[in-house]
Amino acid sequence: MIIRTLSTAILSLGLLASAAHADVLENIKKSGVIRVAVPQDFPPFGTVGTDMKPQGYDIDTAALIAKDLGVKLELIPVTSTNRIPYITTGKADLVISSLGKNPDREKVIDFSEAYAPFFNGVFGPADIKVEAAADLAGKTIAVTRGSVEDLELTKIAPPTAVLKRFEDNNSTISAYLSGQTQLIATGNVVASAVDERTDKRDVLTKFIIKNSPCYVGVNKGEAALLAKVNEIIGKAKKSGDLNKVSVKWLKHPLTAGL
């Protein structure tokens, strides 16, 4: 009798655990709402516009997913420090917040296919023909001292390339815009923001130094939701909808192989 009662209790606990871990995708369909954690202070991925509404690459990507699912989009502003906990505690269904993938994060959440390019590269005007590190021979490049792009470019730049190092991003940008250098090495987000805010010089992508794309974060165990998000991202890439988002916010098309 005791053994039978204990077995019954264990079975009941197992059923309760299964019920507690409901299918998030099914819940989204039933409620008609998808809750997406997005940045609010990291343009051009997410910020607040003059109309006080969220805008940016990640907001548009969230809208694409909600539209495909046929549900209402609920945006949840997050910071870089709390965006993953919002997923793991069930406060959001997805996190779309310029999220990079690394082994530590993969232990906590799952990641979709990449949806946005995030990279360090060399940028410059259209009339300077540069497609690879070897083409930097004899060129001057502004770079922030000690940055990722400084460290990586130092490894691959030809001996005749002149890396002009500045102490902060603002000085690096000013040097390029004033014509002190022919090119600038920086992150694509910085380049996009500079290109949008000034018409002094174009800031066009020449080549990528180091690639670290962005992914949608999904809680562990939500295989159905992850598969659906991947399906939607794949369709958006094929249709060109995601490319439009990239051109709109980053001022260049999706990078090859994304």
C-alpha positions in Angstrom: 0.0 0.0 0.0 2.8 2.4 0.9 4.7 1.6 -2.3 1.6 2.1 -4.4 0.8 5.4 -2.7 4.4 6.6 -3.3 4.3 5.6 -6.9 1.0 7.4 -7.3 2.5 10.6 -5.7 5.6 10.4 -8.0 3.4 10.0 -11.1 1.2 13.0 -10.0 4.3 15.2 -9.5 5.5 14.2 -13.0 2.1 15.1 -14.5 2.2 18.5 -12.7 5.7 19.2 -14.0 4.6 18.4 -17.5 1.6 20.7 -17.2 3.8 23.4 -15.8 6.1 23.3 -18.7 3.5 24.2 -21.3 4.3 24.7 -25.0 5.1 28.4 -25.5 4.2 28.3 -29.2 0.8 26.8 -28.4 0.3 29.5 -25.7 1.1 32.2 -28.2 -1.4 30.9 -30.6 -4.1 30.6 -28.0 -3.5 34.0 -26.5 -3.1 35.7 -29.8 -0.1 37.6 -28.4 3.7 37.2 -28.6 5.9 38.9 -26.0 9.2 39.9 -27.4 12.1 41.4 -25.3 13.8 44.2 -27.3 16.4 46.9 -26.7 15.4 50.5 -26.1 18.8 52.2 -25.9 20.9 50.6 -28.6 20.3 52.2 -32.0 19.9 51.2 -34.8 18.7 47.8 -33.3 16.3 49.4 -30.8 15.5 52.9 -29.6 12.6 55.2 -28.9 11.6 57.5 -31.8 10.5 61.1 -31.7 6.9 59.8 -31.5 8.0 57.9 -28.3 7.4 54.5 -30.0 10.0 51.7 -30.2 11.9 51.5 -33.5 14.8 49.7 -35.0 16.1 46.6 -36.6 15.1 44.3 -33.7 11.6 45.9 -33.5 11.0 45.3 -37.2 12.2 41.7 -36.9 9.8 41.1 -34.0 7.0 42.5 -36.2 7.9 40.2 -39.0 7.6 37.2 -36.7 4.4 38.3 -35.1 2.9 39.0 -38.6 3.8 35.5 -39.8 2.3 34.0 -36.7 -0.9 36.1 -37.1 -0.7 37.4 -33.6 -0.4 40.7 -31.8 3.1 41.9 -30.9 3.8 43.0 -27.3 7.2 44.7 -27.0 9.1 44.4 -23.7 12.0 46.8 -23.2 15.1 45.2 -21.8 18.7 46.0 -21.1 21.8 43.9 -22.0 22.0 42.5 -18.5 18.3 41.4 -18.0 17.4 40.3 -21.5 18.2 36.6 -21.0 16.6 36.4 -17.5 13.4 37.7 -19.2 13.3 34.5 -21.3 14.4 32.0 -18.6 11.8 33.4 -16.1 9.0 33.4 -18.7 8.5 37.1 -18.8 9.0 37.1 -22.5 8.5 34.5 -25.2 11.5 35.6 -27.3 14.5 37.9 -27.0 15.4 39.9 -30.1 18.0 42.3 -28.7 21.2 42.2 -30.8 22.0 39.0 -29.0 25.3 37.3 -29.9 25.9 33.6 -29.4 28.6 32.1 -27.1 29.1 28.8 -25.2 28.0 30.3 -21.8 24.8 31.6 -23.2 24.1 28.4 -25.1 24.0 26.6 -21.7 21.1 28.8 -20.7 19.0 29.4 -23.8 18.7 28.3 -27.4 19.4 30.4 -30.5 17.7 30.7 -33.8 19.4 31.1 -37.2 21.2 34.5 -37.5 18.8 37.3 -38.5 21.1 40.4 -38.4 24.7 41.1 -39.3 26.9 42.4 -36.5 30.6 42.8 -37.3 33.7 44.9 -37.2 34.9 46.0 -40.6 36.6 48.6 -42.7 34.5 51.4 -44.1 35.0 54.2 -46.5 33.7 56.2 -49.5 32.7 54.7 -52.8 35.7 56.0 -54.8 38.3 54.1 -52.7 38.4 50.5 -54.0 39.1 48.1 -51.1 37.7 44.6 -50.9 40.2 42.8 -48.6 42.9 43.4 -46.1 45.6 43.3 -48.9 44.0 46.3 -50.6 44.8 48.4 -47.6 48.4 48.7 -48.8 49.4 52.4 -48.8 46.0 53.4 -47.3 45.4 55.3 -44.1 42.8 53.9 -41.7 41.4 55.5 -38.5 40.9 53.1 -35.6 40.2 53.3 -31.9 43.2 52.2 -29.9 42.8 48.8 -28.2 39.4 48.1 -29.8 38.6 44.7 -31.3 39.0 46.1 -34.8 42.4 47.6 -33.9 43.7 44.2 -32.5 42.3 42.2 -35.4 43.3 44.6 -38.2 46.8 44.8 -36.8 47.1 41.0 -37.5 46.0 41.2 -41.2 46.9 44.6 -42.5 49.9 44.8 -44.9 53.1 46.5 -43.7 52.5 49.6 -45.8 49.0 50.2 -44.4 48.9 53.1 -41.9 46.8 52.6 -38.9 46.1 55.9 -37.2 45.0 55.1 -33.7 42.8 57.5 -31.6 41.9 57.3 -28.0 38.1 57.1 -28.3 35.4 56.5 -30.9 34.5 60.1 -31.3 38.1 61.1 -32.2 38.3 58.2 -34.6 35.1 59.2 -36.3 36.1 62.9 -36.5 39.4 62.0 -38.0 37.7 60.0 -40.8 35.0 62.6 -41.4 37.5 65.5 -41.6 39.6 63.6 -44.2 42.6 62.9 -42.0 42.3 59.2 -43.1 41.0 57.5 -46.2 39.2 54.8 -44.3 37.8 53.9 -40.9 37.8 50.6 -39.0 34.8 50.3 -36.6 31.7 48.3 -35.9 28.8 48.2 -38.4 26.5 49.7 -35.9 28.7 52.7 -35.4 29.3 53.0 -39.1 25.5 53.0 -39.8 24.8 55.6 -37.2 27.6 57.9 -38.5 26.4 57.5 -42.1 22.9 58.4 -41.1 23.8 61.5 -39.2 26.2 63.2 -41.6 26.7 63.8 -45.3 30.4 64.8 -45.0 31.6 61.4 -46.3 30.0 58.1 -47.1 30.6 55.2 -44.6 30.2 52.2 -46.9 31.2 48.6 -46.0 34.5 47.6 -47.6 35.1 44.2 -45.9 34.5 42.4 -42.7 37.2 42.0 -40.1 35.4 39.9 -37.6 31.8 38.6 -37.8 29.5 38.1 -34.8 25.8 38.0 -36.1 22.7 38.4 -34.0 20.3 35.6 -33.1 16.8 35.3 -31.6 16.9 33.8 -28.1 14.4 31.1 -27.1 14.1 29.3 -23.8 15.4 25.8 -23.4 13.0 23.0 -24.3 10.9 25.1 -26.7 11.7 23.1 -29.8 8.4 23.9 -31.6 8.9 27.6 -31.1 12.5 27.5 -32.1 11.6 25.6 -35.3 8.9 28.1 -36.1 11.2 31.1 -35.6 13.8 29.6 -37.9 11.1 28.9 -40.5 10.0 32.5 -40.4 13.6 33.9 -40.6 14.3 31.6 -43.5 11.2 32.8 -45.4 12.0 36.5 -44.6 15.5 36.0 -46.1 14.2 34.3 -49.2 11.5 36.9 -49.8 13.9 39.8 -49.2 11.9 41.2 -46.3 14.8 40.8 -43.9 17.1 42.4 -46.4 14.9 45.4 -46.5 15.2 45.7 -42.7 18.9 45.6 -43.0 19.1 48.2 -45.7 16.7 50.4 -43.7 18.6 50.4 -40.4 22.1 49.4 -41.2 22.3 51.0 -44.7 23.6 47.9 -46.4 22.2 44.5 -47.4 22.5 41.3 -45.4 26.0 40.0 -45.5 26.8 36.9 -47.6 26.2 33.6 -45.8 24.1 35.1 -43.0 
